Amino acid sequence: MKTVTGPTDRVVVIGAGLAGLSCALRLAGAGREVTLLERDGIPGGRAGRITDSGYTFDNGPTVLTMPSLVDEALGAVGESLNDWLDLMPLNPAYRTYFPDGSQLDVYSDTDRMAEEIALECGPAEAAAYRDYVGYLRRLYEVEFGDFIDRNIDHPWNLITPNLFRLVGMGGFLRLDRKVRQYLTDPRTVRALSFQAMYAGVSPLKAMALYGVISYMDSVAGVSVPRGGMHEIPVAMAGAATKHGVDIRYDTEVAAIEHSGGRASAVITTEGDRIAADVVVVNADLPVAYRDLLGVDKWSLRRLKYSPSAFVMLAGAKAEYPAIAHHNIHFGRSWRGTFEEIIDRGEVMSDPSFMVTCLSKDDPSLAPPGRHAYYILFPTPNTDAGIDWQTETPRYREHVLDTMERAGYRGFADSIEVEHITTPLEWQQRGMAAGAPFAAAHTFMQTGPFRAGNLWGENVVFTGSNTQPGVGVPMVLVSGRLAAERIVSR
Ligand SMILES: Cc1cc2nc3c(=O)[nH]c(=O)nc-3n(C[C@H](O)[C@H](O)[C@H](O)COP(=O)(O)OP(=O)(O)OC[C@H]3O[C@@H](n4cnc5c(N)ncnc54)[C@H](O)[C@@H]3O)c2cc1C
């Protein structure tokens, strides 16, 4: 494995996103002097929080999978998840709604889920589901250690017995085709393959190996910390500070000072110079190359980004007892929706969307008798050229009309506070192409083909635009992989 060269005693980490925090914890645990500079006033980056009039909203991830990875990061400084977070498993993980009026709850417990499928879709589909779960489990076992959880310097590092197993399992076939080898009901197909969108790829075009996301999510289980997802970076930052990491909020880095491929310091927008033996960059990779390093990397100009999202956070009087914590509403269109968002750069004409009721399992997130809602409509990213400044009011109406028709009666009139984030705002917050889900996980942007995490002699990247990729579990791993570039020598 390639590592940084030279001394590694003083490390400056730029960004207290989950990846930066994961890396900082590992470095502190390995005895490095770590200074963490964060532009915002709070940790978490995309896993942020907005509070308004008694409501508390997560404004990024709402689905926590693989919490053991949070525990591992805390474990690097001898702390444990249970001492910092109160995790609530979500059962069901999702409630899915279909245009024919039917519903399917997604449970991570295989027996319970099989019962649910048997009731809704019949016993043959339930048996097929069990077989598909077996396939997903094998996929996870084959993939995680060799292809996700380690630094991969060269494509030939991929050549392991597990690569041949993956080929044999049809990992390089289309995900949709693989799912349909098992499942036949369009509802189970959707409920167990939409997760490819988390990696920015349509399930119709993704490779079957991305079924591993469905495994981590709908099989391994979904939970949420009491207090919301933002409690995760709060815990990680708390543990990092306790173990000596010097976190400086409201401190934006303007440049990384470097010469001949060797970084020597970072310069803040206030003009302060902080010397470093190694610089870890959690700022979005393409933006950091351009703005912080001043390096024009040709391969980054050709990146294909994931779709973006229109996110509405709404504090409302309305209550819908029949909904679950996470609710996914599928439109009639399936293939057409992906073509619109990904291929044609258009907003969905027949929307599929997610409504999360943040306060459903934790009433402390809203005033008494009120609820905190998080509504996410996938959209094209800013490369599509939609003018969100003019489009936002119209799209807001469209979102509220769609919700009304989906059964959220009277929602619009019951809203007390509201915060909207469009692709334009994601871009203004420093995300290339306004894509909060980073570069899409196409084959040529995955594994060793994804932007590497080492630059020059002593600059290391971490986060969703480097390896292994996007999502809370992946960026937590990414933080560890970055730390290994520094301490594994
Ligand atoms: C709306 C939305 C929904 C999502 N849903 C889920 C989900 O349900 N489940 C899931 O697993 N994942 C989800 N994700 C993805 C997941 O949140 C991200 O992949 C992950 O949080 C990214 O973490 P990161 O550390 O790579 O980057 P970031 O969180 O972007 O962290 C980068 C940090 O660097 C800081 N920074 C940037 N530039 C500078 C600078 N110049 N100086 C100082 N600091 C700087 C930023 O302020 C930020 O704090 C979602 C993301 C979004 C936005």
The ligand as a Tripos MOL2 file, in Angstrom:
@<TRIPOS>MOLECULE
LIG
   53    58     1     0     0
SMALL
NO_CHARGES

@<TRIPOS>ATOM
      1 C1        -29.8480   15.1230    1.3320 C.3       1 LIG1
      2 C2        -28.9140   13.9800    1.6170 C.ar      1 LIG1
      3 C3        -29.4250   12.7570    1.9920 C.ar      1 LIG1
      4 C4        -28.5590   11.7000    2.2390 C.ar      1 LIG1
      5 N1        -29.0820   10.5260    2.6940 N.ar      1 LIG1
      6 C5        -28.2450    9.5570    3.1060 C.ar      1 LIG1
      7 C6        -28.7320    8.4700    3.8550 C.ar      1 LIG1
      8 O1        -29.9200    8.4320    4.1980 O.2       1 LIG1
      9 N2        -27.8630    7.4970    4.2350 N.ar      1 LIG1
     10 C7        -26.5280    7.5640    3.9180 C.ar      1 LIG1
     11 O2        -25.7730    6.6450    4.2780 O.2       1 LIG1
     12 N3        -26.0250    8.6160    3.2510 N.ar      1 LIG1
     13 C8        -26.8420    9.6230    2.8520 C.ar      1 LIG1
     14 N4        -26.3420   10.7390    2.2750 N.ar      1 LIG1
     15 C9        -24.9260   10.7750    1.9150 C.3       1 LIG1
     16 C10       -24.0140   11.0850    3.0990 C.3       1 LIG1
     17 O3        -24.6120   12.0560    3.9030 O.3       1 LIG1
     18 C11       -22.6830   11.6010    2.5810 C.3       1 LIG1
     19 O4        -22.1040   10.6670    1.6890 O.3       1 LIG1
     20 C12       -21.6920   11.8620    3.7080 C.3       1 LIG1
     21 O5        -22.2680   12.5160    4.8140 O.3       1 LIG1
     22 C13       -20.5600   12.7060    3.1550 C.3       1 LIG1
     23 O6        -19.6060   12.8990    4.1460 O.3       1 LIG1
     24 P1        -18.2050   13.5350    3.8000 P.3       1 LIG1
     25 O7        -17.4230   13.5430    5.0390 O.co2     1 LIG1
     26 O8        -17.6330   12.8480    2.6190 O.co2     1 LIG1
     27 O9        -18.4980   15.0150    3.2650 O.3       1 LIG1
     28 P2        -19.1530   16.2920    3.9260 P.3       1 LIG1
     29 O10       -20.2270   15.9120    4.8410 O.co2     1 LIG1
     30 O11       -19.4880   17.2010    2.8010 O.co2     1 LIG1
     31 O12       -17.9700   16.9240    4.7840 O.3       1 LIG1
     32 C14       -17.0490   17.8380    4.2700 C.3       1 LIG1
     33 C15       -16.7670   18.8870    5.3410 C.3       1 LIG1
     34 O13       -15.7230   19.7390    4.8920 O.3       1 LIG1
     35 C16       -16.0610   21.0790    5.2360 C.3       1 LIG1
     36 N5        -15.3260   21.9560    4.3220 N.ar      1 LIG1
     37 C17       -15.4490   22.0150    2.9790 C.ar      1 LIG1
     38 N6        -14.5910   22.9160    2.4770 N.ar      1 LIG1
     39 C18       -13.9110   23.4260    3.5360 C.ar      1 LIG1
     40 C19       -12.8850   24.3970    3.6480 C.ar      1 LIG1
     41 N7        -12.3810   25.0130    2.5730 N.pl3     1 LIG1
     42 N8        -12.4020   24.6900    4.8790 N.ar      1 LIG1
     43 C20       -12.8970   24.0670    5.9860 C.ar      1 LIG1
     44 N9        -13.8780   23.1380    5.9240 N.ar      1 LIG1
     45 C21       -14.3650   22.8220    4.7130 C.ar      1 LIG1
     46 C22       -17.5580   21.1310    5.0380 C.3       1 LIG1
     47 O14       -18.1440   22.2280    5.7170 O.3       1 LIG1
     48 C23       -17.9700   19.7790    5.6130 C.3       1 LIG1
     49 O15       -18.1950   19.8490    6.9850 O.3       1 LIG1
     50 C24       -27.1610   11.8430    2.0660 C.ar      1 LIG1
     51 C25       -26.6470   13.0820    1.7000 C.ar      1 LIG1
     52 C26       -27.5020   14.1580    1.5220 C.ar      1 LIG1
     53 C27       -26.9270   15.5120    1.2500 C.3       1 LIG1
@<TRIPOS>BOND
     1     1     2 1
     2     2     3 ar
     3     2    52 ar
     4     3     4 ar
     5     4     5 ar
     6     4    50 ar
     7     5     6 ar
     8     6     7 ar
     9     6    13 1
    10     7     8 2
    11     7     9 ar
    12     9    10 ar
    13    10    11 2
    14    10    12 ar
    15    12    13 ar
    16    13    14 ar
    17    14    15 1
    18    14    50 ar
    19    15    16 1
    20    16    17 1
    21    16    18 1
    22    18    19 1
    23    18    20 1
    24    20    21 1
    25    20    22 1
    26    22    23 1
    27    23    24 1
    28    24    25 2
    29    24    26 1
    30    24    27 1
    31    27    28 1
    32    28    29 2
    33    28    30 1
    34    28    31 1
    35    31    32 1
    36    32    33 1
    37    33    34 1
    38    33    48 1
    39    34    35 1
    40    35    36 1
    41    35    46 1
    42    36    37 ar
    43    36    45 ar
    44    37    38 ar
    45    38    39 ar
    46    39    40 ar
    47    39    45 ar
    48    40    41 1
    49    40    42 ar
    50    42    43 ar
    51    43    44 ar
    52    44    45 ar
    53    46    47 1
    54    46    48 1
    55    48    49 1
    56    50    51 ar
    57    51    52 ar
    58    52    53 1
@<TRIPOS>SUBSTRUCTURE
     1 LIG1         1 GROUP 0 **** ****
